[in-house]
């Protein structure tokens, strides 16, 4: 006999790392009940279309567990990699997005639209190249990006060891800054 929970989506493009897994995937945050034994279940929309695969639950003192699902487009990419290579190949950049700032909000406030870096992991390719928190990524591998999903879509076609150019806007004073381009070797 199956079970169901509401599965309300409360956030998109969330970055979570659990025991070295999911470290560079953006996930869907949901209130779906995810417990040992029922991860891998479908996260569907009101018409029954698959939008993600429930995958991980975080729990800690002070808040209820939060559930996360892998977006269906990433699931398809992972499955194709499993079929082609026998394993899932991920490229690692080592940043999270500061989701408080959309490209539209940045532009409204006089900044270029792009992805605001929320954090940079120690020892990551991004840190080694010089990318910093609050940099605004405006181009990834020569392609303009406005969302983390656009960046992830480009990155998913790349392999470990590939060198990518990442163009950022770094604020130097109020509404002023410089564009800097970094060469980053993906891990």
N, C-alpha and C positions, 0 to 999 in steps of 0.2 A: 504494500500500500504506500503510495507516494505522499509527500507533504509539500506545502507551499508556504512562502512568507511574502510579505509585501514587496520587497525588492526596490524600495524607493532609492533613486540615485541622488546622492547629496553632494557629489563632487566628481569632476572629470580631470584627467591628466594628473592624477596624484602619483607621487613617487614614493615607493616603499622599498626598503631592503630588509629581508628576513633571512638570516644565515647565508648571506651572499647570493640569494636568489632574488629575482625581480629588480636587481639593482639599477637597471637602465630601461625598464619598461614603465610606461605611464599607465595607471590603472583607473578603473571606475570605482568610486567609493559608493557603497550601498548599505542599506540596513538589512539586507537579506541575512538570514540566520546561516552562518557558516561555522560548522563545527567539525571535529575530526570525523571523517567518514562521509561527509556530504559535500566536501569541496569538489569541484569539477562539475557541479550542477549548472544548469542553464540559467542565465539572467536574460529574461525576455521582455519585449515591450508588450503593450496592451493587445497587440494583434498576434502575439505568439512568435514574433521574429527574434532570432537569437541576436543579442547585442553584446554578450560577454559570457565568460565562463568563470563562475565563482571560484576563487582560488585561495585566498588567505584571509585570516582574521587576526587583528591585533587586539590584545587585551593588556591592560595595566591598571595599577591602583589609581583610582580617581576618575575613571571613565569606563563606560561599557565598551564591549568589543566593537571594533569597526570592521566591516567586511569589504573586501576588494575583489574585483573581477577583472580578468584580462579582456580587453576589447576584442571583439570578434575579428577585426582586421589583423591584429597581432596573432591571434590564434591560427588564422589561415597561414600566415607567414611561418609560424613555428611548425605547423604540420607539414608545409611544403619543404622546409629545411630538414625535418625528420625523414621524409620520404627520400629526398635527394641525397642527404649526407649521412643519414643514420643517427644524427643527433641535431639538437637545436643550437645553432650558432648565433651568438649575440655579439654585438660590438658595444664596447663600454666607453662612455665619454666622461661620466662622473659628475654630472650636475643635476640639480633639481630646479624646478621652475618656481618663481615667486608668483603664485596664482592671484595675488591681489591686483596685479597689473595686466590688463589686456592691451593688445596693440592699439585698440581704439582709445582707451583711457590715456595711454601714453601720448598719442597724437593730440588728443584734446588738451593736454597739458604742455604741449610744445616740444615733446620728445619724439624721436623716430619710433615707429611701431615695430615691435619684435617681441622676443622672449626674454623676460627679465630673469637673470640667474639668481635663484634663491639661496643656493649653497653649492659649494665645490668640495668634493670629497678629497680627503688627504691622500696624496700619492696618486691621484687619478690623472688620466691624460690631460684633462682640462686644467688641473692645477699645474702640472709640469709645463704646460704651454704658457701659462700666465693669466688665464681667465680668472676673474674675480667675482665675488658676490656683487650684485646690482649692475653688472655689465648687461647691456641690452643686446642680445644676439639678433642681428638684422639679416645676415646671410650665412648659410651653411653650405659649404662645398660649392660656392658660386651661385646658389639659388636663394632668393629672398624668402625669409620665413617670418610669419606673424604669430604662429602658435607652436606650442611644444609638439603637437601631433604632426604638423608639417615637418618639423625638424626630425622627429622619430621616423616618419615615412621615408625621408631621404637617407637617414642613417641605416635603416633596415636593409637597404640595397648594398651597403658597404661591408667590408670584411675586416677582421682584426689585422692590424698592421697598415691599413690604408691611412694615408695622410690627407687630411681635409683642411681646407681654409675656412676659418670661422671669423667673420667680420662682426665686431661689436662696437657699440657706442658706449664710451665710458665718460660719465659726467665728471667735469673738472671744477665747475662752479655752477651756480643756479642757472639752469637752462643752457649751459654751455658744456661742451665736451669735445672729445676727439674720437674719430673712427680709427680703430686699431684692427689689424688683421693678424690672426694667429695661425700657425701651422700646427695641427694637432694630430698625433699618431694614435689612432683608435686601438684600444686593447681588447 
